[in-house]
Amino acid sequence: MKKKKSRIEQFIRWYKKLQISKSPQMNLVWGFFLYTLVGFVLLSLPIFHKTSVGLLDNLFISTSAISTTGLVTVSLYDSYNFFGQLIVMALFQIGGIGYMTLTTYYLLFTTRNISAWHNKILGAEFTMPKAIKIKDFLKSVVVFTVVMEVLGAICFFIAFRQSGMETLKAIWFSIFHSVSAFCTAGFGLFNDSFEGYSDSVFVNTIISVLAIAGSLGFIVITDLWYRISGRSKKISFTTKIITYGFVVLLGLGTLLVYASEPSIQNSDSKLTESFFQAMTAMTTVGFNTIPTGGLSLPILLLVIFLMYIGASPSGTAGGMKITTLTAMISILKSRLFGQREITFLNRIIPFERLYVATSTFILYTSIIFLFTFLLTYTERFELRQILFEVASSLGTVGLSTGITGELSDLGKGLVILLMFIGRVGVLTFGFALLERKSKTSLEIIKDDLAV
């Protein structure tokens, strides 16, 4: 017994040394990979199944959950029993708020101290303005998540009971969908998502409030708390950009869907359905109230664009992020007007932020192109369907034109990798693969390049 205990302690010490020796980005990648692996092993156990589920499908569901994507190759409700569904919910809860968050919050709560190692990893996992302290940020993440998910579950329970659902089923469905909506996970226990509630303003409102609250991000929540509590006299520039950008894109998206989507022109809930379709793409929550595969080509491209942009950094949403789009627009505007500084709303944007934004934009767009190209070889679907699936996977959205379950094994493998990259972040994944501890010194030669 003592030998076994000694071996376990040795393994823990070895693992801690390994963690410290790796970069923060590599730690994040390994952390999410291990959670995905644990989820896959648990979901592969027959005791959690209603019907037989293949190993690749279990891996797909586990990755989709930890990445808060919501794409599924099998029906979640028909394939897994209550405990299997509970495992899936636990995975997207961890994925939604970040796998390091609860651990670090526990350390903060018990020791009131966070190590430099934890600070580095949290800095890699969450992009934050320098004005926000990590301790305040962590508290806002945990408290706000609990409050919103509890309120969401209560509201869902009222809505489901009003629709005639039995009490015990309504309790479980309420908790599951509240967590899924706030974490913008897109996992549902209805096989048609929320198409059966397309005319329910109450249900649409619950999902929208939860998804917007989660996707706007914990930066905004922490910033607002600073303002309300008097710790700050003004709202930060980052919060303003996130809020303005989100409102403008959501408004334009709703207007375009409302004005030009043929499938909803005769609907009595036209405005509700238009808003929900734009909202679900921007927040990357992934629920739908109208069949996504039935959307017209222009609106399908609009949804792809909204999924591509996403919402806020350090929130539960995926996508390239509104702040990245803002930085790219700022670079273009400043270049066209011949300005020496890169500015937006009369504020100079630091070059280190511009470098990150430019790198993210190039890498994110390149990955979409590359995986679309690869899937055109492995699959026999239309280009618009493949592009939509790729944008949804990398943006961790979960919307689909209906091809997910029909993908080949190789196609499923590519989508699994896309969802994983989308959750850890394209730059984080790139750093983890390419960063080296020891950098060889190369001679730097100054030269010119015509552009």
N, C-alpha and C positions, 0 to 999 in steps of 0.2 A: 504493500500500500504506500509506504514511504517512497519507494523507488518510483512508483507511478506518479506520485505527487511531485517528486523532484523533477521528473521528466517534463511534466506540464509546466512547472515554474521555469525550467530552462527554455522551453518552447516560447513562453510568454516573453521572457527577456530577449530571446533571439528575435522575435517578431517586432518588439518595440525598437530594438536597434536597427532592424531593417527599415522600419517606418521612418525613423529619424534620418537615416542615410539617404532616403529618397526625396525627390523634390516634392513640394506641395501638390503640384499638378499630378505627379505619378501616384501620390497617396490618394488623391480623389478618384482617379481612374481605378485603382486597385480596390478602394473602398466600395464603389458602386458595383464593380465586377463581383466582389465577394458576396454582396447582398443579392445580386442577381443569381449567383450560383446557389446560394442558400435557398432562395425562393424556388428556383428550378428543381432542386432536390426534393423540397417539401411538396411541391405541386405534382411531382412525379409519383408520389406515394398513392397507391390505389385507394387507401382509406379516405382520401379527400375527393374522390371522383364519384359522380353519378353514373357516368358512362366512361368507357375506355378513351383515354386521350394520349396521343402520340408524344414521344419525347421532344421532338422539335416544336410541337405546338405548346408544350409546357414551358420550354425555353423562351418561346415567342411571348407567351403571356407574362412570364416573369420579367423579361426585359421591358415589355410594354408597360408593366406596372411600375417598376423602379424608375423608369424614365418618364412616368406620368403621361404616356402617349394615349393609350386607350384603344389602339388597333388590336383586333382579335382575329384569330383564325378559326376559333370554335366559339360556340355560345357559352358565355360565362355561367349563366344561370342553369343551363341544361347539362353542362359538363362537370361542374364542381358542386359539391355539397356546401352546407353552411360554413364548415371549417376551411374548405378550400377557398371560398369567397372571402373569408376573414383573412386568410394569408395574403390574398391579392390586395385587399384593402390596406393591410399593414405595410405592404411593399410600396404602394403609391402614396401612403402617408409619409413614409421615410423619404421617398423620392421627392415629394412635394416641398418639404421644408428643409431638405438637405440632410445627408446622413451624419454629418458632424455636429449638427445643431443640438440635438438632444443630449449627446455626450458632453459637449462643451457647456451647455446650460446646466447640466447636473453638476459638473465640476464647479461652475460659478456659484451654484446654489449651496453646495456643501463646503467648498474651500474658499469661496469668494476670490478666487485667483485663477487666471487662465495662463497656461504656459505659452512661451514664445512659439513653440511648435504648433499648438492649436490656433494661435493667432495667424500664423502663416497659411495654414490650410483653409481657415475660414476666409482669409483674404483672397485666396484663389477661388473658393467656391462662390463667394458673394462679392460683387463689385459695388463698392460704396464710396460716397464722397468722403473726403478727409474730415469733414466737420462732425460726422456721426461716429460715436464711440461704439466699439464692438460689444461691450456689455449691455448698453442700452438697446442696441440692435437685436441681440439675442433675446432679451426680455420681450421686446415687441413682437418678435417672431412667434415665440411660444404662447404668450398671452393672447395675442390677436388671433392666432390659429384656433386655440381652444374656444374662445368666445364665439367666433364666426361659425365654427362647425357645430357647436351646440345649438345656437340660434337657428342655423340652417336646418338641422335635424328636426327641431320642434316645428318649424314651418312646413317642412316636407311631410311630417306626420299628419298635420292638420289637412294638408292637400290630399294626401293618399286616402285618409279616412273619409273625406268628403266624396272621393271618387268610388267608394264602396270596398276598398281593400280591407281585409281582415286585420285585426289589431296587431298580432305578433309579426305578421308579414310586413305591415306598415312600419313597425318599429325598426326592423332590420333594414328595409329598403330606405328608410329616412336617414339612418346613420350612414349607410354605405354611399348614397348619392350626395349627401352633404359633404362628406370628406372628399369624394371624387370631384365634386364641383369646385370646392375651394382650392384643392390642389391642382385644378385644371387637368385632371387625369382622363376624363372622358369615358371611364368605365361605367357601364350601366348593367342593371339586372333585367332590363327590358330588351328583347331581341330587336326591337325597332327603334332603339334609343328613346327619344321623347316625342316621336311622331304622334303617338296617341294623345298627347297633351298640347298639341300645336295651338289649340284655341283656348287654352287655360292661361289667362293672364297671370294668375297667382303663381303657378309652377314656373312659367317663363321668367317671372320677376325674381323668384327665389334663386334659380340657377344663375341669372344674370348678375344679381348682387354678389353672390358668393364668388363667381368666376372673376368679376371685375375687381373685387376686393383682393383676391389672391394674385391676380395678374398684374395689378398696378404696383404691387411689390411692397416689401417691408421697408424700403428706403422711404417711400411716401408716408407710410404709417408712422415710422420713427420721427420723420421730419415734422409731421402734423402734431405729434405728441410733444415735441420740443416747443412748437409754437403755442399750443394750448396751455402747457404747463409753465410758460414764461421763460423757458431756458433759451429761447431764440426769439428775436424780434421780427424775423421775416422767414418766408418759405425759401428753401434753397433753389438755386438755378436748375439743378437736376430734376427736382420735383415739378417745377413749372414746365420744363420741357416734356417730361413724361405725361403730365396731365393734358397739356395743350395738344400734343401729338396724338394722344389716345382719343380725345374728344373729336378732333378734326377727322382722323382716319375712320373712326366708328361712324361719325355722322355722314361722311361721304359714302362709305360702304353701304349704310342703310338706305340712303337716297338712291343709289344706283340699283340696288336689288329691288327696291320698291318700284322704281320707274321702268325697269327693263327685264325683269325675270318673268317669262311667260307662264310658268307653272303656278304662280300665286296670284295672277291678275284677277281671277274670279273668286278668290278666297275671302271669307268674311273676316279673317285675321291677318290681312295683308301686311299691315304695319308691324304687328307683333312678329310675324314670321320673317320680315325683312330685317328688322333689328336683330333678332336672334341669330340669323344666319351670319350677319357681319360680326356680331359679338362673339359667337362661338369660334370663328376663325381668328379674330384678333387676340382674344384671351387664350387661345389654344385649348379651350375646355373640351372641344371635340364632340359635344352632344349636338344632335340635329333634330329639328321638328318637321322638316320636309326632306324627302329623299335626295341625298346629295348627288347620286348618279343621274338624277333627272334634271339637274340644273343645265341651263343653256351654256354654250361655250363662252360667251363674254363674261357671264357671272362666275363660271368655273375658274376663269383666269383671274377675276377679281379676288375670289376666295384664296387662290394660290398666292396672290400678292400679299393679302392680309396675313396669311399663315407665314409667309416668308419674313414679314416684318415682325410679327409678334407684339409683345407688350413691353413690360419694364424689366430692366436688370434687377437681380436679387429678389425676384418674385417667383411665383409658381409657374408662370408662363414660359413657353419656349420661343423659338424664332430668333431672328437676327437682333431684335430689340429696337425700340423707337429711338433710343439715344444714338445708336449706330447710324440709323438713317439720318438723324439730325446732323451728326458730324459730317456725313458724306455730302449732304445738301450744303452745309456751311463751307466745306472745301470748294465745292463747285461755285457757289455764290461769290466767295472771296476771290477766286481766280478770275471769274468773268468780269468782276468789277475792278480788278487790278489792285486789290487790297493786300498789303504785306502781312497783316495778321489775319488769322482765321477767326471770324466772329459770327455770333448768332444772337439776335435780340440785344445787340450792342454789348455783348460779353465776349471776351477773348477766351477761346477754348485752348487749354494747354496742349502742347504738341504730343506729350506722352499719351493723352487720351485719343488724339487724332490717329496716332500710330496704331493703337489697339483697334479703333473703329475701322480703319482702312484694312488692317490685317484680317479682321473678322469678316468684313464685307467680301474681300477677295476669296478667302478660304471657304466661307459659307456658300457663296455662289458656285465656286469650283466643285464643291462636294455635290451640290444639287445636279450640276451638269454631268459629273462623272458617274454618279449612281443611276441617273436617268439613262445614260448611254449604256451602262452595264445591263440594266433591266430590260432594255430593248432587245438584248441578245438572249436573255433567259426566258422572257415572257412573250406572249402573243396578243397582248392587249393594245389598244390604241395609245398613241403618244400622250394624249391629254390625260388618260387614266393613269399612265405610268408617272408622268410628271406630277400629277396631283398626289399620288401615293408617296412619292419621294419627298415632296414639300411637306406633306403631313407628317411623315416619319421623322425627318430631321428637325422639323419645328415642334415635335412632340405634341401634335394636335389631336390626331385620332380620327379625323374625318376621312371617309373613303368613298369612292364611287362604287364600291361593292366587289372589288377584286382581291381583297386581302386573303380571304379563305381559299381562293383559287390559285394563289401563287405557287410556283414550283418550289421544291425544297431549297434550291439555290437562291431563288428569289426571296424566300422567307429569311434565309441567312443574311442576305444583303440588307433587308429591311431591319432585321435585328441589330446589325452593326450600325445602321443609320440612326435608329432610336437611341442606342447607347451613346453615340457621338453627340446627338442632339441634347441629351441630358447632361453629360459632363461639360459640354461646351466645345465648339470647334477649336478654339485657341488652346484650351486646356488639354484637349486630346492631342493636338499638334505638339504642344510643349512636352507632354509626357513621352511622346514617341521620339522626338528629336533632341530634346535638351540633354546635355552632357555635363557631368560634374567637372571634368577637366577639359578645358578648351585649348586646343592647339593654337599657338600664336602664328598668324599668317601676316605676310607683308601686305599692307594696305596701300594701294596705288590710286591716286586721284586721277579720274579721267572724266570724259564727257559722254553724254548719251542724248541724241536728238529725239525729242518726243513731240 
